[in-house]
């Protein structure tokens, strides 16, 4: 059963159980089943309230992105479910733990009361896929926490903690223990029907829209601009706002930018499951990376690794080139702070994780060493001959070459099986593409 239905006195508990993230899937019938169970509970004379919770590690990780490439009306079925929950004549209490993301948070906002477990995270990350929250998020979130805070959440795509959600007004209660038991306690007191969609338009609407619109930058994705457009359309007419949201969601769904971002999203998950790989094979832990070469590619690769949270040691034999690479790395990271992409604490941590050295011996303890020197076989052979004597016997030795014979490079190493090709596309920090050979 994708939706587990149980009773606790006069309360019916519906538990979402649909894969590891309890995805709101239309294609497999989950959304339809949840809607039917809500309707069944609403029509049950012995039921006074409904609690919706998630089974497993989280409340709900959002809509099933695979549905987006099918029948466009599938998204309408999710919207209908959320409208059904909000219109329910009996109190619906959301019991949130783990994550409530995307459509999962949109479902939670349609409830009449929200209880969250400490440590939970709530967010609307659709912008990272070139989309906007398309199931009421742009119309309900500002009514709960104000237009400015809502726009910041949606434009960044970053989740907030349950503690922050409580102070903002996104949730009503924060608990340390069993969130379902806490929701049942709320249900026993039968809270009033407080429908999010009927809440007034936030007082900061005009100012928040103007300030965020002024900060928009031209880019391939129109999602940020469309999010602002949807929030700007907030009025006492919820249906009109939802109609605009649906129309702009459809526009973005068909856009080249969103199609590309969704392709990348699925691609990143596909490469983690290599067909034919023996089940006993486990990923190697990479805790420290060495980069040989401080030129354009070496600097870019180092930045990409630092941005991924990995400590990096760069070995560049030319002191002036090493100083230039280090200055570029620090400047680029600091520029991300100035543009609001990261906080100063994150920038400081990334800079502290970078070590510059003028000798290859500094890479002796690295788990992975990536060579990024000139595309010259003679130079690369010298580097790999030296690395074979310096690096740990179990370290992975990688070349960023795109044209040279990797087998010829590996032949210089005592154990050629530890040599791989890792070709980063330039600029490495911006293009999240790496070809492995």
C-alpha positions as CSV (number, residue, x, y, z in Angstrom):
1,X,0.0,0.0,0.0
2,X,1.4,3.4,-1.0
3,X,-0.8,5.2,1.5
4,X,-1.1,3.5,4.9
5,X,-4.4,4.3,6.7
6,X,-4.8,3.7,10.4
7,X,-7.0,5.0,13.2
8,X,-6.1,6.6,16.5
9,X,-9.4,7.3,18.3
10,X,-11.3,9.8,16.3
11,X,-8.3,10.7,14.1
12,X,-7.4,8.9,10.9
13,X,-3.6,8.8,10.1
14,X,-2.5,8.6,6.5
15,X,1.2,7.7,6.1
16,X,2.9,8.3,2.7
17,X,4.9,5.2,1.7
18,X,6.1,5.5,-1.9
19,X,9.8,4.7,-2.3
20,X,12.7,6.2,-0.3
21,X,11.5,9.8,-0.6
22,X,7.7,9.3,-0.6
23,X,7.5,11.0,-4.0
24,X,4.1,12.4,-5.0
25,X,3.9,10.2,-8.1
26,X,1.0,10.5,-10.5
27,X,2.1,7.8,-12.9
28,X,2.0,5.0,-10.4
29,X,-1.3,6.0,-8.9
30,X,0.0,7.3,-5.6
31,X,-1.5,10.8,-5.9
32,X,-4.8,9.4,-6.9
33,X,-4.7,7.0,-3.9
34,X,-3.8,9.7,-1.4
35,X,-6.7,11.9,-2.7
36,X,-9.1,9.0,-2.4
37,X,-8.0,8.3,1.2
38,X,-8.4,11.9,2.1
39,X,-11.9,11.8,0.7
40,X,-12.7,8.6,2.5
41,X,-11.5,10.1,5.8
42,X,-13.4,13.3,5.2
43,X,-16.7,11.4,4.7
44,X,-16.2,9.1,7.7
45,X,-18.7,10.3,10.4
46,X,-16.4,8.8,13.1
47,X,-13.4,10.8,12.0
48,X,-12.9,14.2,13.5
49,X,-9.4,15.0,12.1
50,X,-6.8,13.7,9.7
51,X,-3.1,13.5,10.2
52,X,-0.8,13.1,7.2
53,X,2.7,11.9,7.9
54,X,5.6,10.2,6.0
55,X,6.8,6.7,6.4
56,X,10.5,6.0,6.5
57,X,13.2,8.7,6.7
58,X,11.1,11.7,5.6
59,X,7.8,13.3,5.1
60,X,8.0,13.8,1.4
61,X,10.8,14.6,-1.1
62,X,8.4,16.2,-3.6
63,X,6.8,15.4,-6.9
64,X,8.0,12.6,-9.2
65,X,10.1,14.5,-11.7
66,X,9.6,11.7,-14.2
67,X,5.9,12.7,-14.4
68,X,6.9,16.0,-15.9
69,X,7.9,14.5,-19.2
70,X,4.6,12.7,-19.7
71,X,1.1,14.0,-20.0
72,X,1.0,17.7,-18.8
73,X,-2.3,16.9,-17.1
74,X,-0.5,14.8,-14.6
75,X,0.6,17.9,-12.8
76,X,-3.0,19.0,-12.7
77,X,-3.8,15.8,-10.7
78,X,-1.3,16.8,-8.1
79,X,-2.8,20.3,-8.0
80,X,-6.2,18.7,-7.5
81,X,-4.9,16.7,-4.6
82,X,-3.6,19.7,-2.9
83,X,-6.8,21.7,-3.4
84,X,-8.7,18.7,-2.0
85,X,-6.6,18.7,1.2
86,X,-7.0,22.5,1.7
87,X,-10.8,22.3,1.1
88,X,-11.3,19.3,3.4
89,X,-14.1,20.0,5.9
90,X,-12.1,18.3,8.7
91,X,-8.8,19.6,10.2
92,X,-5.8,18.2,8.3
93,X,-2.6,18.2,10.4
94,X,0.7,17.7,8.7
95,X,3.3,15.7,10.7
96,X,6.7,16.6,9.1
97,X,10.0,14.9,9.8
98,X,13.2,14.6,7.8
99,X,12.5,16.5,4.6
100,X,9.5,18.3,3.1
101,X,10.6,19.5,-0.3
102,X,9.0,20.8,-3.5
103,X,5.6,19.3,-3.9
104,X,5.9,17.8,-0.4
105,X,6.1,21.2,1.1
106,X,3.2,22.4,-1.2
107,X,1.2,19.5,0.2
108,X,2.1,20.5,3.7
109,X,1.1,24.1,3.2
110,X,-2.3,23.0,2.1
111,X,-2.9,21.5,5.5
112,X,-4.6,23.4,8.3
113,X,-1.9,22.9,10.9
114,X,1.8,21.9,10.6
115,X,3.9,20.1,13.2
116,X,7.6,19.5,12.5
117,X,10.2,17.5,14.2
118,X,13.4,19.3,15.2
119,X,16.1,18.9,12.6
120,X,13.6,18.7,9.7
121,X,14.3,20.8,6.6
122,X,11.6,22.4,4.4
123,X,12.2,24.0,1.0
124,X,11.1,24.6,-2.6
125,X,14.1,23.7,-4.8
126,X,12.3,23.9,-8.2
127,X,14.4,26.8,-9.4
128,X,17.4,24.5,-9.6
129,X,15.6,22.5,-12.3
130,X,14.6,25.7,-14.2
131,X,11.1,25.5,-12.8
132,X,8.9,27.3,-10.3
133,X,6.8,25.7,-7.5
134,X,3.8,24.6,-9.7
135,X,1.3,23.2,-7.2
136,X,0.4,26.4,-5.3
137,X,3.8,27.1,-3.7
138,X,4.1,30.6,-5.1
139,X,0.7,31.6,-3.8
140,X,0.6,29.9,-0.4
141,X,4.2,30.4,0.9
142,X,4.0,34.2,0.8
143,X,0.7,34.1,2.7
144,X,2.4,32.2,5.5
145,X,5.8,33.8,5.9
146,X,5.6,37.1,3.9
147,X,6.6,37.9,0.3
148,X,10.2,38.7,1.0
149,X,11.1,35.6,2.9
150,X,9.1,33.5,0.5
151,X,10.9,34.9,-2.6
152,X,14.2,34.3,-0.9
153,X,13.4,30.7,-0.3
154,X,12.1,30.1,-3.8
155,X,14.8,32.0,-5.7
156,X,17.6,30.3,-3.8
157,X,16.0,26.9,-3.8
158,X,17.7,26.2,-0.4
159,X,15.7,24.5,2.4
160,X,15.3,26.1,5.8
161,X,15.5,24.3,9.2
162,X,12.4,23.5,11.1
163,X,13.6,26.0,13.7
164,X,13.7,28.8,11.2
165,X,10.4,27.6,9.7
166,X,8.8,28.0,13.1
167,X,10.0,31.6,13.6
168,X,8.9,32.5,10.1
169,X,5.4,31.1,10.5
170,X,5.8,28.2,8.0
171,X,5.0,25.7,10.7
172,X,2.9,26.0,13.8
173,X,4.7,23.7,16.3
174,X,8.2,22.2,16.7
175,X,8.7,19.0,18.7
176,X,11.8,16.9,19.7
177,X,10.0,13.6,20.0
178,X,7.5,11.6,18.0
179,X,6.0,14.1,15.5
180,X,3.0,11.9,14.7
181,X,2.1,11.7,18.4
182,X,2.4,15.4,18.7
183,X,0.1,15.8,15.6
184,X,-2.4,13.4,17.2
185,X,-2.4,15.6,20.3
186,X,-3.3,18.6,18.1
187,X,-6.0,16.6,16.4
188,X,-7.6,15.6,19.7
189,X,-8.1,19.3,20.4
190,X,-9.7,19.7,16.9
191,X,-8.0,22.9,15.7
192,X,-10.0,25.4,13.6
193,X,-10.0,25.1,9.8
194,X,-7.4,27.6,8.8
195,X,-7.0,27.4,5.0
196,X,-3.7,28.9,3.8
197,X,-5.2,30.0,0.5
198,X,-7.6,32.3,2.3
199,X,-5.0,34.1,4.3
200,X,-4.5,37.8,3.4
201,X,-1.9,39.0,0.9
202,X,1.3,39.9,2.8
203,X,1.8,43.6,3.6
204,X,5.4,43.5,2.2
205,X,4.3,42.3,-1.3
206,X,5.0,45.4,-3.4
207,X,8.4,46.2,-1.8
208,X,9.6,42.6,-1.8
209,X,8.6,42.1,-5.5
210,X,10.3,45.3,-6.6
211,X,13.6,44.6,-4.7
212,X,13.9,41.0,-5.9
213,X,13.0,42.0,-9.5
214,X,15.7,44.6,-9.4
215,X,18.3,41.9,-8.4
216,X,17.4,39.5,-11.3
217,X,20.2,38.8,-13.7
218,X,19.9,37.7,-17.3
219,X,20.5,33.9,-17.7
220,X,19.4,30.9,-19.6
221,X,16.7,30.0,-17.1
222,X,13.7,32.3,-16.8
223,X,12.6,30.5,-13.6
224,X,13.7,33.3,-11.2
225,X,11.8,36.0,-13.2
226,X,8.7,33.8,-13.4
227,X,8.7,33.1,-9.7
228,X,8.7,36.9,-9.1
229,X,5.9,37.3,-11.6
230,X,3.8,34.7,-9.7
231,X,4.3,36.3,-6.3
232,X,3.6,39.7,-7.8
233,X,0.2,38.3,-8.9
234,X,-0.9,37.6,-5.3
235,X,-4.4,38.9,-4.6
236,X,-7.6,38.0,-2.9
237,X,-8.4,35.8,-5.9
238,X,-6.4,32.6,-5.2
239,X,-7.8,30.9,-8.3
240,X,-6.4,33.6,-10.5
241,X,-3.0,33.3,-8.9
242,X,-3.0,29.5,-9.2
243,X,-4.0,29.8,-12.9
244,X,-1.0,32.1,-13.7
245,X,1.3,29.8,-11.7
246,X,0.2,26.8,-13.7
247,X,0.6,28.6,-17.0
248,X,4.1,29.9,-16.2
249,X,5.0,26.4,-14.9
250,X,4.0,24.9,-18.2
251,X,6.0,27.5,-20.1
252,X,9.1,26.7,-18.0
253,X,8.6,23.0,-18.3
254,X,8.8,23.2,-22.1
255,X,11.9,25.5,-22.0
256,X,15.3,24.3,-23.2
257,X,16.9,25.4,-19.9
258,X,14.6,23.3,-17.8
259,X,14.8,20.3,-20.1
260,X,18.6,20.5,-19.8
261,X,18.6,20.8,-16.1
262,X,16.2,17.9,-15.7
263,X,18.4,15.8,-18.0
264,X,21.4,16.6,-15.8
265,X,19.4,15.7,-12.7
266,X,18.6,12.3,-13.9
267,X,22.1,11.8,-15.4
268,X,23.8,12.4,-12.1
269,X,21.6,9.7,-10.5
270,X,22.1,7.3,-13.4
271,X,25.9,7.4,-13.3
272,X,25.8,6.4,-9.6
273,X,24.2,3.1,-10.7
274,X,26.7,1.4,-13.1
275,X,25.1,-1.5,-15.0
276,X,26.8,-4.8,-14.4
277,X,28.8,-3.7,-11.4
278,X,29.2,-6.5,-8.9
279,X,27.2,-5.8,-5.7
280,X,30.2,-6.2,-3.5
281,X,32.0,-3.3,-5.2
282,X,31.9,-0.2,-3.0
283,X,32.9,3.4,-3.8
284,X,36.3,4.5,-2.7
285,X,36.4,7.2,-0.1
286,X,38.1,10.4,-1.4
287,X,38.9,12.7,1.4
288,X,41.9,14.7,0.0
289,X,42.7,15.5,-3.6
290,X,45.9,16.6,-5.2
291,X,46.1,18.7,-8.4
292,X,49.3,18.9,-10.5
293,X,49.5,22.1,-12.4
294,X,48.4,25.7,-11.6
295,X,47.4,26.8,-15.1
296,X,43.8,27.5,-16.3
297,X,42.6,23.9,-16.0
298,X,44.4,23.1,-12.8
299,X,43.0,26.2,-11.2
300,X,39.5,25.5,-12.4
301,X,39.6,21.9,-11.3
302,X,40.9,22.9,-7.8
303,X,38.0,25.4,-7.5
304,X,35.4,22.7,-8.6
305,X,36.8,20.4,-5.9
306,X,36.8,23.0,-3.2
307,X,33.2,24.0,-4.1
308,X,32.3,20.3,-3.6
309,X,33.7,20.4,-0.1
310,X,37.0,18.5,-0.7
311,X,40.4,19.6,0.7
312,X,42.8,20.3,-2.2
313,X,46.6,20.5,-2.4
314,X,47.9,22.0,-5.6
315,X,51.5,21.2,-6.7
316,X,52.9,23.7,-9.2
317,X,56.7,23.8,-9.7
318,X,56.7,27.5,-10.9
319,X,56.3,29.8,-7.9
320,X,54.8,32.7,-10.0
321,X,52.2,30.4,-11.6
322,X,51.3,28.9,-8.2
323,X,50.9,32.4,-6.7
324,X,48.6,33.4,-9.6
325,X,46.5,30.2,-9.2
326,X,46.1,30.8,-5.5
327,X,45.1,34.4,-6.0
328,X,42.6,33.4,-8.6
329,X,41.0,30.8,-6.4
330,X,40.7,33.2,-3.4
331,X,39.3,36.0,-5.6
332,X,36.7,33.7,-7.2
333,X,35.5,32.3,-3.9
334,X,35.2,35.8,-2.4
335,X,33.3,36.9,-5.5
336,X,30.7,34.2,-4.7
337,X,30.3,35.8,-1.3
338,X,29.8,39.2,-2.9
339,X,27.2,37.8,-5.3
340,X,25.3,36.2,-2.4
341,X,25.9,32.6,-3.6
342,X,27.7,31.5,-0.4
343,X,28.3,33.0,3.1
344,X,31.6,34.3,4.4
345,X,31.9,31.3,6.6
346,X,31.7,28.9,3.7
347,X,34.2,31.0,1.7
348,X,36.6,30.9,4.7
349,X,36.3,27.2,5.0
350,X,37.0,26.6,1.2
351,X,40.0,28.9,1.3
352,X,41.3,27.1,4.4
353,X,40.9,23.8,2.6
354,X,43.4,24.8,-0.1
355,X,47.1,24.2,0.2
356,X,49.7,25.4,-2.3
357,X,53.0,23.7,-2.8
358,X,56.0,23.8,-5.2
359,X,56.9,20.2,-4.9
360,X,55.1,17.0,-5.9
361,X,56.0,15.4,-2.5
362,X,53.2,17.5,-1.0
363,X,50.8,15.0,-2.7
364,X,52.1,12.0,-0.9
365,X,49.0,11.5,1.3
366,X,46.3,12.4,-1.3
367,X,43.6,9.8,-2.0
368,X,43.3,11.1,-5.6
369,X,45.8,13.0,-7.7
370,X,44.6,14.8,-10.9
371,X,47.3,15.8,-13.4
372,X,46.4,19.0,-15.3
373,X,49.7,20.0,-17.0
374,X,50.3,20.9,-20.6
375,X,48.8,18.5,-23.2
376,X,52.2,17.1,-24.0
377,X,53.0,13.4,-23.7
378,X,56.6,14.0,-22.6
379,X,55.5,16.3,-19.8
380,X,52.8,14.0,-18.7
381,X,55.1,11.0,-18.6
382,X,57.5,12.8,-16.4
383,X,54.7,13.7,-14.0
384,X,53.3,10.2,-13.8
385,X,56.7,8.6,-13.3
386,X,57.3,10.9,-10.4
387,X,53.8,10.4,-8.9
388,X,54.3,6.6,-9.1
389,X,57.1,7.0,-6.6
390,X,55.5,9.6,-4.4
391,X,51.8,8.9,-4.2
392,X,50.3,6.2,-1.9
393,X,50.2,2.8,-3.5
394,X,46.4,2.8,-3.2
395,X,45.9,6.4,-4.5
396,X,44.1,7.0,-7.7
397,X,46.2,8.7,-10.4
398,X,44.1,10.7,-12.9
399,X,44.9,12.6,-16.1
400,X,42.9,15.5,-17.4
401,X,44.0,14.7,-21.0
402,X,41.4,14.8,-23.7
403,X,43.6,13.7,-26.7
404,X,46.6,11.7,-25.5
405,X,46.9,7.9,-25.2
406,X,45.9,7.1,-21.6
407,X,47.3,3.5,-21.9
408,X,50.7,5.0,-22.8
409,X,50.6,7.2,-19.7
410,X,49.5,4.3,-17.4
411,X,52.3,2.1,-18.7
412,X,54.7,4.2,-16.7
413,X,53.1,3.3,-13.4
414,X,53.8,0.0,-11.6
415,X,50.1,-0.6,-11.2
416,X,48.4,0.7,-14.4
417,X,44.9,-0.2,-13.0
418,X,45.0,2.8,-10.7
419,X,45.4,5.3,-13.6
420,X,42.1,6.8,-14.9
421,X,41.2,9.6,-17.2
422,X,39.2,12.5,-15.7
423,X,38.6,15.1,-18.4
424,X,37.0,18.2,-16.9
425,X,35.2,20.5,-19.3
426,X,36.2,24.2,-19.1
427,X,35.4,26.3,-17.1
428,X,35.5,23.4,-14.6
429,X,33.8,25.2,-11.7
430,X,30.8,26.2,-13.9
431,X,30.3,23.1,-16.1
432,X,29.4,20.1,-13.9
433,X,30.6,17.7,-16.6
434,X,33.5,15.3,-16.2
435,X,34.3,12.5,-18.7
436,X,35.8,9.4,-17.0
437,X,37.9,6.9,-19.1
